[in-house]
């Protein structure tokens, strides 16, 4: 935990699917980590509390093995229980200061800002380590999500000092334009886990950052 705050969220930010089969979940996540996912967020809206704890503990160990950052979605207490590197908060998930009080100063705290730049400015002021915007493209996971414009990402990039994550319907084909617009990381669910070769898909997502940020 002591090194978490000094680590930077960048590249492929994999978010788990709603998977009840823990063995399958771990197999898929291992492939994504082998492919280069540097961040994993545990999100499972179908699992009960005991299964969430089981899966989160297993994923915590796996991400340690690969040196990847482990974030828990929504649940500050679960993040604390499994010694996650941090938590991601939506609009209804409590405040940043409250999460910081539970998780400590070295934890990474992210905030969903949808398509609203003022939310991101406020989140940064409150001490968020990163902010997430989206959905940039139609999302099968959240079909009713508000739409965010690539132009908004370009403009807000100049206002913020914190890491910017893009989310929502992101694929290999459309992700490059978000990287060029200033996204530090791409949060991906469907295009990763539904790929015929998860490891290869992860590699291709990671390569978008090499193309978008030439040396």
ROTOR-795077 format. One record per residue (C-alpha): z, y, x; residue number from 1; residue in one letter. Coordinates in Angstrom, 3 decimals, padded with zeros to 6 digits. Layout:
BEGIN
+----------+----------+----------+-----+------+
|       zz |       yy |       xx | pos | code |
+----------+----------+----------+-----+------+
|        Z |        Y |        X | NUM |    A |
...
+----------+----------+----------+-----+------+
// end
This chain:
BEGIN
+----------+----------+----------+-----+------+
|       zz |       yy |       xx | pos | code |
+----------+----------+----------+-----+------+
|  000.000 |  000.000 |  000.000 |   1 |    X |
|  000.678 |  002.407 |  002.874 |   2 |    X |
| -002.997 |  002.648 |  003.788 |   3 |    X |
| -004.440 |  002.895 |  000.274 |   4 |    X |
| -004.487 |  006.687 | -000.034 |   5 |    X |
| -006.292 |  007.056 |  003.288 |   6 |    X |
| -009.037 |  004.716 |  002.145 |   7 |    X |
| -012.103 |  006.137 |  000.476 |   8 |    X |
| -013.774 |  004.781 | -002.632 |   9 |    X |
| -017.501 |  004.549 | -001.945 |  10 |    X |
| -020.508 |  002.338 | -002.505 |  11 |    X |
| -020.515 | -000.431 | -005.076 |  12 |    X |
| -017.501 | -000.202 | -007.402 |  13 |    X |
| -017.483 | -003.521 | -009.279 |  14 |    X |
| -015.680 | -003.671 | -012.634 |  15 |    X |
| -014.845 | -007.133 | -013.945 |  16 |    X |
| -016.288 | -008.426 | -017.198 |  17 |    X |
| -014.119 | -009.615 | -020.103 |  18 |    X |
| -013.809 | -013.141 | -018.710 |  19 |    X |
| -011.135 | -015.559 | -019.963 |  20 |    X |
| -012.087 | -018.327 | -017.526 |  21 |    X |
| -010.140 | -017.389 | -014.398 |  22 |    X |
| -011.997 | -019.828 | -012.170 |  23 |    X |
| -015.348 | -018.392 | -013.218 |  24 |    X |
| -014.038 | -014.859 | -012.783 |  25 |    X |
| -012.887 | -015.553 | -009.245 |  26 |    X |
| -016.147 | -017.278 | -008.320 |  27 |    X |
| -018.153 | -014.288 | -009.519 |  28 |    X |
| -015.914 | -011.736 | -007.844 |  29 |    X |
| -016.068 | -013.589 | -004.541 |  30 |    X |
| -019.865 | -013.423 | -004.670 |  31 |    X |
| -019.758 | -009.674 | -005.336 |  32 |    X |
| -017.335 | -009.096 | -002.470 |  33 |    X |
| -019.501 | -011.158 | -000.144 |  34 |    X |
| -022.417 | -008.977 | -001.181 |  35 |    X |
| -020.615 | -005.823 | -000.134 |  36 |    X |
| -018.619 | -004.516 | -003.095 |  37 |    X |
| -015.972 | -002.359 | -001.459 |  38 |    X |
| -014.016 | -001.668 | -004.637 |  39 |    X |
| -013.019 | -003.988 | -007.469 |  40 |    X |
| -011.524 | -002.810 | -010.736 |  41 |    X |
| -009.824 | -005.398 | -012.915 |  42 |    X |
| -010.647 | -004.779 | -016.567 |  43 |    X |
| -010.270 | -007.465 | -019.219 |  44 |    X |
| -009.935 | -006.349 | -022.834 |  45 |    X |
| -009.853 | -009.917 | -024.181 |  46 |    X |
| -007.036 | -011.384 | -022.082 |  47 |    X |
| -003.408 | -011.365 | -023.183 |  48 |    X |
| -000.667 | -010.005 | -020.918 |  49 |    X |
|  000.104 | -013.309 | -019.195 |  50 |    X |
| -003.551 | -014.024 | -018.416 |  51 |    X |
| -004.048 | -010.471 | -017.198 |  52 |    X |
| -001.142 | -010.916 | -014.798 |  53 |    X |
| -002.491 | -014.263 | -013.572 |  54 |    X |
| -005.986 | -012.913 | -013.020 |  55 |    X |
| -004.848 | -009.652 | -011.460 |  56 |    X |
| -002.608 | -011.455 | -008.971 |  57 |    X |
| -005.436 | -013.769 | -007.939 |  58 |    X |
| -007.857 | -010.873 | -007.572 |  59 |    X |
| -005.309 | -008.902 | -005.574 |  60 |    X |
| -005.165 | -011.717 | -003.025 |  61 |    X |
| -008.933 | -012.093 | -002.908 |  62 |    X |
| -009.582 | -008.390 | -002.384 |  63 |    X |
| -007.052 | -008.390 |  000.447 |  64 |    X |
| -008.967 | -011.202 |  002.132 |  65 |    X |
| -012.181 | -009.185 |  001.960 |  66 |    X |
| -010.586 | -005.850 |  002.801 |  67 |    X |
| -011.694 | -004.389 | -000.527 |  68 |    X |
| -009.856 | -001.790 | -002.618 |  69 |    X |
| -008.265 | -003.238 | -005.766 |  70 |    X |
| -007.874 | -001.013 | -008.844 |  71 |    X |
| -006.370 | -001.968 | -012.218 |  72 |    X |
| -007.856 | -000.429 | -015.361 |  73 |    X |
| -005.553 |  001.425 | -017.779 |  74 |    X |
| -002.307 | -000.408 | -017.010 |  75 |    X |
|  000.035 |  001.332 | -014.566 |  76 |    X |
|  002.732 | -001.314 | -014.920 |  77 |    X |
|  000.312 | -004.165 | -014.185 |  78 |    X |
| -000.999 | -002.269 | -011.163 |  79 |    X |
|  002.573 | -001.963 | -009.914 |  80 |    X |
|  003.368 | -005.628 | -010.595 |  81 |    X |
|  000.519 | -006.921 | -008.472 |  82 |    X |
|  000.714 | -004.227 | -005.775 |  83 |    X |
| -002.777 | -002.978 | -006.563 |  84 |    X |
| -004.232 | -000.190 | -004.453 |  85 |    X |
| -004.321 |  001.978 | -007.550 |  86 |    X |
| -005.065 |  002.475 | -011.225 |  87 |    X |
| -007.887 |  003.939 | -013.276 |  88 |    X |
| -006.856 |  006.067 | -016.254 |  89 |    X |
| -008.832 |  006.846 | -019.386 |  90 |    X |
| -008.098 |  009.720 | -021.754 |  91 |    X |
| -005.433 |  007.722 | -023.619 |  92 |    X |
| -003.781 |  006.012 | -020.656 |  93 |    X |
| -001.128 |  008.532 | -019.687 |  94 |    X |
| -000.975 |  011.287 | -017.138 |  95 |    X |
| -001.753 |  011.263 | -013.443 |  96 |    X |
|  001.705 |  012.506 | -012.466 |  97 |    X |
|  003.382 |  009.738 | -014.467 |  98 |    X |
|  001.202 |  007.107 | -012.795 |  99 |    X |
|  001.937 |  008.604 | -009.387 | 100 |    X |
|  005.680 |  008.428 | -010.097 | 101 |    X |
|  005.398 |  004.681 | -010.737 | 102 |    X |
|  002.860 |  003.724 | -008.077 | 103 |    X |
|  003.820 |  006.083 | -005.290 | 104 |    X |
|  002.048 |  008.730 | -003.262 | 105 |    X |
| -000.132 |  006.274 | -001.338 | 106 |    X |
| -001.807 |  004.754 | -004.409 | 107 |    X |
| -005.301 |  005.659 | -005.529 | 108 |    X |
| -005.498 |  007.164 | -009.006 | 109 |    X |
| -008.793 |  007.627 | -010.793 | 110 |    X |
| -009.558 |  009.423 | -014.036 | 111 |    X |
| -012.352 |  009.042 | -016.571 | 112 |    X |
| -013.934 |  012.435 | -017.213 | 113 |    X |
| -016.853 |  011.287 | -019.382 | 114 |    X |
| -019.377 |  014.165 | -019.435 | 115 |    X |
| -016.847 |  016.972 | -019.095 | 116 |    X |
| -016.656 |  018.801 | -015.772 | 117 |    X |
| -013.488 |  020.734 | -016.764 | 118 |    X |
| -011.640 |  017.422 | -017.135 | 119 |    X |
| -012.551 |  016.551 | -013.564 | 120 |    X |
| -011.396 |  019.914 | -012.225 | 121 |    X |
| -008.104 |  019.445 | -014.059 | 122 |    X |
| -007.739 |  015.846 | -012.831 | 123 |    X |
| -008.292 |  016.991 | -009.258 | 124 |    X |
| -005.654 |  019.685 | -009.722 | 125 |    X |
| -003.207 |  017.086 | -011.008 | 126 |    X |
| -003.712 |  014.909 | -007.948 | 127 |    X |
| -006.399 |  012.384 | -008.889 | 128 |    X |
| -008.038 |  010.692 | -005.908 | 129 |    X |
| -011.333 |  010.193 | -007.704 | 130 |    X |
| -013.028 |  011.047 | -010.985 | 131 |    X |
| -015.571 |  009.034 | -012.963 | 132 |    X |
| -018.418 |  010.419 | -015.072 | 133 |    X |
| -020.610 |  008.580 | -017.574 | 134 |    X |
| -022.277 |  007.011 | -019.362 | 135 |    X |
| -025.424 |  008.082 | -017.540 | 136 |    X |
| -027.522 |  005.404 | -019.192 | 137 |    X |
| -027.123 |  003.295 | -022.353 | 138 |    X |
| -024.291 |  000.806 | -021.823 | 139 |    X |
| -023.992 | -002.610 | -023.461 | 140 |    X |
| -020.270 | -002.673 | -022.581 | 141 |    X |
| -019.614 |  000.681 | -024.288 | 142 |    X |
| -022.579 |  001.311 | -026.607 | 143 |    X |
| -020.863 |  004.317 | -028.205 | 144 |    X |
| -019.992 |  006.042 | -024.932 | 145 |    X |
| -020.752 |  009.735 | -024.594 | 146 |    X |
| -023.871 |  010.549 | -022.600 | 147 |    X |
| -023.654 |  012.292 | -019.239 | 148 |    X |
| -026.583 |  014.062 | -017.594 | 149 |    X |
| -027.640 |  013.599 | -013.988 | 150 |    X |
| -027.924 |  017.390 | -013.711 | 151 |    X |
| -024.225 |  017.680 | -014.579 | 152 |    X |
| -023.401 |  015.321 | -011.741 | 153 |    X |
| -025.378 |  017.466 | -009.324 | 154 |    X |
| -023.613 |  020.669 | -010.344 | 155 |    X |
| -020.062 |  019.291 | -010.479 | 156 |    X |
| -020.478 |  017.657 | -007.090 | 157 |    X |
| -020.273 |  021.139 | -005.525 | 158 |    X |
| -017.071 |  022.012 | -007.421 | 159 |    X |
| -015.035 |  018.944 | -006.508 | 160 |    X |
| -013.465 |  017.750 | -003.299 | 161 |    X |
| -012.436 |  014.362 | -004.688 | 162 |    X |
| -014.582 |  011.244 | -004.792 | 163 |    X |
| -017.099 |  011.080 | -007.656 | 164 |    X |
| -017.889 |  007.771 | -009.360 | 165 |    X |
| -020.807 |  007.288 | -011.767 | 166 |    X |
| -020.661 |  004.719 | -014.565 | 167 |    X |
| -022.587 |  003.553 | -017.603 | 168 |    X |
| -025.676 |  001.355 | -017.802 | 169 |    X |
| -026.295 |  001.533 | -014.067 | 170 |    X |
| -028.869 | -000.833 | -012.585 | 171 |    X |
| -030.582 | -001.325 | -009.241 | 172 |    X |
| -033.558 |  000.561 | -010.668 | 173 |    X |
| -031.743 |  003.677 | -011.891 | 174 |    X |
| -028.766 |  003.818 | -009.533 | 175 |    X |
| -030.594 |  005.505 | -006.684 | 176 |    X |
| -031.031 |  008.766 | -008.559 | 177 |    X |
| -027.265 |  008.970 | -009.113 | 178 |    X |
| -026.579 |  008.460 | -005.424 | 179 |    X |
| -029.069 |  011.220 | -004.593 | 180 |    X |
| -027.389 |  013.461 | -007.182 | 181 |    X |
| -024.075 |  013.094 | -005.382 | 182 |    X |
| -022.305 |  009.986 | -006.654 | 183 |    X |
| -020.041 |  008.536 | -003.960 | 184 |    X |
| -019.776 |  005.235 | -005.818 | 185 |    X |
| -021.553 |  003.376 | -008.624 | 186 |    X |
| -019.354 |  001.538 | -011.116 | 187 |    X |
| -021.239 | -001.507 | -012.383 | 188 |    X |
| -020.469 | -004.295 | -014.855 | 189 |    X |
| -023.420 | -005.926 | -016.636 | 190 |    X |
| -026.110 | -005.453 | -013.981 | 191 |    X |
| -023.862 | -007.165 | -011.458 | 192 |    X |
| -022.256 | -010.060 | -013.342 | 193 |    X |
| -025.347 | -010.913 | -015.368 | 194 |    X |
| -027.591 | -010.980 | -012.314 | 195 |    X |
| -029.082 | -014.406 | -011.436 | 196 |    X |
| -027.671 | -013.956 | -007.923 | 197 |    X |
| -024.515 | -011.820 | -007.921 | 198 |    X |
| -024.199 | -011.646 | -004.154 | 199 |    X |
| -027.789 | -010.471 | -003.772 | 200 |    X |
| -027.349 | -007.901 | -006.540 | 201 |    X |
| -024.261 | -006.547 | -004.773 | 202 |    X |
| -026.232 | -006.255 | -001.537 | 203 |    X |
| -029.005 | -004.350 | -003.311 | 204 |    X |
| -026.533 | -001.937 | -004.926 | 205 |    X |
| -024.917 | -001.348 | -001.545 | 206 |    X |
| -028.313 | -000.632 |  000.009 | 207 |    X |
| -028.828 |  002.229 | -002.449 | 208 |    X |
| -026.225 |  004.179 | -000.498 | 209 |    X |
| -027.974 |  003.564 |  002.796 | 210 |    X |
| -031.189 |  004.873 |  001.237 | 211 |    X |
| -029.479 |  007.788 | -000.506 | 212 |    X |
| -027.560 |  008.904 |  002.559 | 213 |    X |
| -029.799 |  008.427 |  005.580 | 214 |    X |
| -028.214 |  008.819 |  008.992 | 215 |    X |
+----------+----------+----------+-----+------+
// end
